[in-house]
């Protein structure tokens, strides 16, 4: 059986079609530098169209998400979604991404202590 991009879970993104992410259904904390919750900041990184986009605000929101340590599971989910994107994490991530991954890992370790 041949599996093309149209058959895959992320086929629409590979064709350039926007697919809505499921909403975060758990609480997210406020990012102090933005005054927005992690979920609100994530939404700010996805403008309805390029014409509607304030790219400085989009970049500021993304950088704040990467820089701010998570304190709730919802925060960690937003950080991971921002890092992975619809197709997963790619090689050669930036220092901001590496720091964000470390923050999520540290936070999750506090929830699942080593036995």
Secondary structure, 3 states (H helix, E strand, C coil): CCCCHHHCCCHHHHCCCCCCCCCCCCCCCEECCCCEEHHHHHHHCCCCCHHHCCHHHHHHHHHHHHHCCCCCHHHHHHHHHHHHCCCCCCCCCCHHHHHHHHHHHHHHHHHCCCC
